[in-house]
Amino acid sequence: MNPNEFLMELNLGKKVLSLKARDENHTLLFRQAEARINQKMDYYKKKYNINDESTFYLMICLDFVTDLIQCENELKLYQSHLESLSFELEQALILNLHHQNLTGGNEVDIQENTE
């Protein structure tokens, strides 16, 4: 075992999962995941009165994966929006440079002289 790795156990429902985390941040991430999984399991147990853990895990996976897909779709939308803004900014800069070339940069000189 790497000296930087942490051996840990996660309690997921009635199961215990032993695994290695590569650092303290990774350990924290696993603990957060453990808490969320157990919260979801408690929620589904109360809401649907199900005692089969494999069904819980499938429902939890479905829940998390649909959230992941939704996040990926939102990320794609934001990336597209940023690309569009970047393109518009580039076009505005090109027009500004073109305008300065046509006017010989006189507008900049006038502004500098008035200050």
C-alpha positions in Angstrom: 0.0 0.0 0.0 1.2 3.4 -0.9 2.1 5.4 2.3 -0.2 8.2 1.1 -3.2 5.9 0.7 -5.8 5.5 3.3 -7.6 2.3 4.0 -11.2 2.9 4.9 -14.6 1.2 5.3 -17.8 2.6 4.0 -21.1 1.5 5.5 -23.7 1.4 2.7 -27.0 0.2 4.0 -26.3 -3.3 5.6 -23.0 -3.7 3.6 -19.5 -2.7 4.5 -17.2 -1.8 1.6 -13.4 -1.7 2.3 -11.4 0.4 -0.1 -8.3 2.6 -0.4 -8.5 6.4 -0.8 -5.5 8.1 -2.4 -5.5 11.1 0.0 -7.5 12.9 2.6 -9.6 14.8 0.0 -10.5 11.4 -1.6 -11.5 10.1 1.8 -13.7 13.1 2.4 -15.3 12.5 -1.1 -16.0 8.9 -0.2 -17.6 9.9 3.1 -19.8 12.4 1.4 -20.9 9.7 -1.1 -21.5 7.3 1.7 -23.8 9.8 3.5 -25.7 10.6 0.3 -26.3 7.0 -0.5 -27.5 6.2 3.0 -29.8 9.3 2.9 -31.3 8.1 -0.4 -31.7 4.6 1.0 -33.6 5.9 4.0 -35.7 8.1 1.8 -36.7 5.2 -0.5 -37.2 2.9 2.4 -39.7 5.3 3.9 -41.4 6.4 0.7 -41.8 3.0 -1.0 -41.6 0.6 2.0 -39.0 -1.6 0.2 -36.6 -3.8 2.1 -34.6 -5.3 -0.8 -31.2 -3.6 -0.8 -30.5 -4.4 -4.4 -33.6 -2.5 -5.4 -32.4 0.5 -3.3 -29.1 0.5 -5.0 -30.7 0.4 -8.4 -33.0 3.3 -7.5 -30.1 5.2 -6.1 -28.0 4.6 -9.2 -30.9 5.7 -11.4 -31.3 8.8 -9.3 -27.6 9.8 -9.4 -27.1 9.0 -13.1 -30.2 11.0 -14.1 -28.7 13.9 -12.0 -25.4 13.4 -13.7 -26.9 13.5 -17.2 -28.8 16.6 -16.3 -25.6 18.2 -15.1 -23.8 17.2 -18.3 -26.5 18.7 -20.4 -26.4 22.0 -18.4 -22.6 22.0 -18.7 -22.9 21.6 -22.5 -25.4 24.5 -22.6 -23.0 26.7 -20.5 -20.1 25.8 -22.8 -22.1 26.6 -25.8 -23.1 29.9 -24.3 -19.4 30.7 -23.5 -18.3 29.8 -27.0 -21.0 32.1 -28.4 -20.0 35.0 -26.1 -16.3 34.4 -27.0 -17.2 34.6 -30.7 -19.2 37.8 -30.2 -16.3 39.3 -28.2 -13.8 38.4 -30.9 -16.1 39.9 -33.6 -16.5 43.1 -31.6 -12.7 43.4 -31.2 -12.1 42.8 -34.9 -14.7 45.5 -35.7 -13.0 47.9 -33.2 -9.6 47.3 -34.7 -11.0 47.7 -38.2 -12.7 51.0 -37.1 -9.4 52.2 -35.6 -7.6 51.4 -38.8 -10.2 53.3 -40.9 -10.1 56.4 -38.7 -6.4 56.3 -38.2 -6.8 56.0 -34.5 -7.8 59.7 -34.3 -10.5 58.9 -31.7 -8.0 57.5 -29.3 -5.7 60.6 -29.7 -8.6 63.0 -29.2 -9.6 61.2 -26.0 -6.0 61.2 -24.7 -5.7 65.0 -25.4 -8.9 65.9 -23.6 -7.8 64.2 -20.3 
